[in-house]
Amino acid sequence: MKNILVFGMGKVGLLVGTLLNNRFNVTGFDKNNAITDAGFPIITGDIKDINLLSEHIPQYDAVVSCMPYNLNLPIAQIAHQHGVHYFDLTEDVPTTKAILEMSKTAKAVMAPQCGLAPGLIGIIGSDLIKHFTKVRDIELRVGALPRYPNGLLGYSFTWSPAGVINEYINDAEVIHNGVRKIVPSLEGIEYINIEGRDYEAFITSGGLGTMCETYEGKVDTLNYKTIRYPGHAKLMNFLLYELILKEKRELIEEILTEAKPPTEEDVVLVYAVVEGWKNDALNREEYYKSFNPIEIQGKNWRAISWTTAASIAAVVEMVADKSLPQKGFIKQEDIHFESFLKTENGKRFL
């Protein structure tokens, strides 16, 4: 793997290109031709132009899509057709299912869901599972938050508004009482205190990736919840369901982006709990870390940007190093956390 095409030069995509460009020959693809300081060439074009995608994708060894969930599938289809490795950050379940079906005849890697959740949290959760003889419960939590919240929502859209609304509206897959189920998002609110600060966590769609399929019949409980400041879920329920703005996604995205613009001072919380038996003794293991903005190559990057970008870049490195399969669908839970942390970008999480 030498030549990589990165789609979407937004908050995360530009950094993905920057990180990968330290090792690979990176080219970006974006509708905006005003980016002049990327450090690598950028193709300007319309992502919806299938002929343009078909012209460029076959020229590369791998493509990395940092586009909103609803724009990934054509990129994946063309990569699959031409035997080009494919990676993305999607949390969207239908998109992932379509890619999983394609992967059955893939000549290269198909690796969606390589961000934080799904992505890193699944890698961490599956690593904890390996410490047990038998597992009872797996609870995974991630929050991308402003460090200094204000207002009733206590939130800032440092991540794609379309992606956030999508995971709030779509139903989520869980394992409950040993049975794989579909449950509504924004429900199952619980309260968490981390290092003296109160948070809430609630069900959202897509964070588990393929884990329910992998662990069905093996555990009593498996769920993923998004961490927010207290009161957030109640207000989002009001906006989406009482005001029925769920029917007007573009409008609610516009309203929330205007009201809660990105902040430079953010924090990413990653928290995983696994309970089960080690031989005959019931045990509980936890993983928790918080990540703040950092400087990379002379530029300051938000926590959500660098943790997401470093997660997918590390998986790309692992495929290039052949420490992961060279074709077919890659589940995040099949990625060894220890090997992930040994990559140049995985080391950033130590």
N, C-alpha and C positions, 0 to 999 in steps of 0.2 A: 504494500500500500504506500503510494508516494503522493498522488495527486488527489486532493479533496475539494469538493465544491460545497460551500456552506450557504444555505438559503436563509435569507432574512438577516439584515444588518441592523437589527434593533438593539434593545437593551442587553440581550443575551447573545445573539448571533455574532455581533461584532467581537465580543470577548471570546467566544468559541473559536472564531477564526484566528484571533490573536494568539490564543494558547496553542492551537494546533500548528500554527505557522512556525513555531519554534522547532518543529520536527519535520513537518510535511510541506509540500507545495500547495498552498491554500489559495483558492479563488472564491470570492464572495458573489452573491447574486441578490440584487435588491432593486426595487422600483425607484429608489432615490439615488440620483447621480451626484448628490452634493457631498458625499463622504470622500474626503481627500486625504485623510491621515490614517487610513486603516493599516498600512504597512504591507498590503497585498492587493492584487488587482481585484476589481469588482465589476461584474457584468451588470449592466442596467437593463431591466426588462420587466415585462408583466408576468407575474407568476402564473396567471391563468392562461397564458399563451402556450398551449400544449406543444405546438410545433417548435417553439423556442426551447422548451424543456427537452424535447426529443433530440434537438440538435446538440445541446450542451452536455446533458447527463452522461451519455455513452463515452465521453472523452475523459472521464475521471474514474479512479479506482473506488471511490466512496463518495456518498453524498450525506450531508448532515442537515436536516431540516429544523430550523428554529422558527418556523412559521406558526401562526395560529392553527389550532387543531383542525379546522375545516378546510385547510389548504394542503394538508399533508398527502392525502391519498394519491393524487395524480403523480406526485414526485415518487412515491413508493412504487407505483405501478410501472413507471418508466425505468426506474432502477432495477426492479425485478426482471423486466423484459430483457434488459441488456446485461444482466449479471454483475451489477454494481452494488457494492455494500451500501446498506441503508441504515441510518440512525435518525431518531427524532426524540422529541421531548413530550409527546402528546399524553394527555390524561384521558383522552376521549375513548370510551369503550368500543363503540361501533368501528372507529378507524382501526383500532388495534385488532379487533376480530377479523377485519378484512385483510390486514397485513399478515395475521397468523394463517389465514387460509392460503394466501399467496405463497407463504414461506414453504409450504409442502412441496413445491416444485422449484424452490429457489436454488440458484447456482452460486449465490453469495449470501452474506449475512443480512438478515432482516432483524433489526434491533430497535423497536420503538420503546417509548417509556423510559428514557435514559436520564431523566432529570432528578428532582428531589423526591417527589411522590406523584406518580410511581418513579422508581429509580433507586436512589441511594437508600431510602428507608427500607425497601425490600431487601437490599443487599445486607444491611445491618441486621434486620430481623431474622433472615435466614442464617446468618452467622451465629446469632444467639441460640437458635434452635439446635444447632449442632452440638451444643454443650449438654444436651439432655438425652436421657434414655427414652423418655416418652414425654410428649408435650401436651399440655392442657389448654393454655390460653396464649394467644399472640395479639398484642395490642400495639399498634403503630400510630405515632402522632408526629405531625410536622406543622410548624407555623412560620409564616413569613410576615413580619409585623413591623410597624414603626417603633423605634425605640422609645419615643416620647409621644404617646397617643394623645389625641384631643378629640372632642366631639363624642357623640353617642355611639357612632360606629367603631371608633377606635381603630381606624384602618387607613391605609394608603395604598393605592394601586401601583406598587412597584413591579407587579407581574401583569401579564396580559389580562385586561378586563374581560375579554371574551372567554378566556380559559377559566377564570374565576367564576363567572356566571354559569358557564357550562357545568362545572363540577357542583355548583349549588343546586342546579335544576335537575340534572339527570339522576336517576336512581342509582344506588350503590349496591355492590355485591359484598356479602359478608358470610361468615359461617357462624351460626348461632345455635346452641344446643346440639352441636354436631351436624347440623343440616345447612347446606348452602342455600342462601336466600337472597332475594332482592328487597331492599328497604329504601324508604325515601331519604334523600339528603336533607340536611339541616335538622335532623332529629337525633335522638340519643345523646342529648346534651349532658356533659359531665364537667365537673369543676376540678381544676388541677392547680396546685400551688408549687411553683418551681422557684427555689432559692428565695422564698419569701414573697413572691409576686403571684397574684391570682390570675388565672386564665380560665377560659372555657374551651371545650373541644366537642365537636359534633361531626356526625357522619357526612362525608362528601364523596362524590363519585370518582372512581378511577384510580384512587391512591394505592390500591393493592395490586394493580396490574393483573398478572395471571396467578396470583398466590392462592386464590380460592380454589381454582382448578387443581393446583399442585398439592394443597393440603387437605382437600376434601376427604373425609373419612379418617383423618389422622389427628384432628384436634376438635375440642369442644367449642372454642371461640376463636375467631379471627376477624379483626376489624381495623379499619383505618379511620382516623378522625383528624380534622383540621383544627389547629390551635388558633384561637383568637382571644381578644380581650373580652371580659364579661359583657353580655348584652348584645353582641354582634349578631348572633343567630336569630334572636327575636326580631330585630329590626329588618334583617334580610328577608325573613318570613313575611313580615308586614309588606315590604316593597314588592316582593315577587308574587305573593299569593293573595294578600288582602287587596292590594291595588292592582293585581293581575298584570303586573309588568313582565311576568314570565313569558307572556305572549308577544312582547315587544323587546326582544333582546338588544337590538341596536340602540333603542331609546334608553334602556336602563344602563347599558354600557356607557353611553354618552353622558348621562346624568352623573353616574358615579365617578367617571374619569374627570369630569369638570369639578365635581365637589371634593374629591379626594385624590389630588395629583400625587405623583411619586415624591418620596422624601429621600434625601441622601443618607439620613441616619436611620438605618433599618437593622433588624436582627432576624436571624433564622434559628428556630428552635427545632432540634431533632431528638425525639424521645421514643424509645422502644422498650416494651416490657414483655418478657416471656416467662410463663410459669409451667412447671412440669416436674417430672421425677428424674433424679440422677440416681440410678439403681433403684433403691426402695425409698429414698428420702425426697419429700416434696420441697422444691426450691423455686426461687424467683430471681431472675437476672434482669438488670436494667442497663440501658445505654442512654446517656444524655449528653448533648453538647449544644452550645450556642455559638453562632458564628456572626461576626460583625464585618462591616466594610473593611476592605484592605486595598493596598496599593499594588498594582501589577504593571510592570514596565512603565513606571512613571505616571500612571493614571489611577485615580481612585475609583473603585467599583463597589456598588452596593452589595450587601451580603447575599440577597436573592440572586443577583446577576452572577457573582463569581461561584457560588456554590452550585448553581444549576449548570453553568458553563463547564466548570471543572469536573462535574459528575459525568457529563456526556463525553468530554474530552478524554477522561480516564478510560472509559469503555472503548473508545476508538483506539486508544493506545494498546489496550489488551488484545483487541482483534489483530492489530498490526504486529504485535509480538507473538501472536499465535498461542496465547494463553487462554483463548476462547475459541470455540468452533469457528470454522472458516466458511460455513454456509448454514442456512436454515435460521429458524427463529431462536433468538437468545432471550431467555427469561431472566429477569433481574435477580431472582432468587437462586439462579444457578451460577452467579458470579461470586467468586470467593473474595470476601472483604479484605483478607490479608494481601492477596495479589493486587486488588484494587488500590490499596494504600501504598503499594510499592511503585506505582506509576508516577510519572512526574507531576501529573495533576492530582492524582489521588493523595499525594503527600501533603497537599494543602489542607486536608481534613485532620491531620494528626494533631 
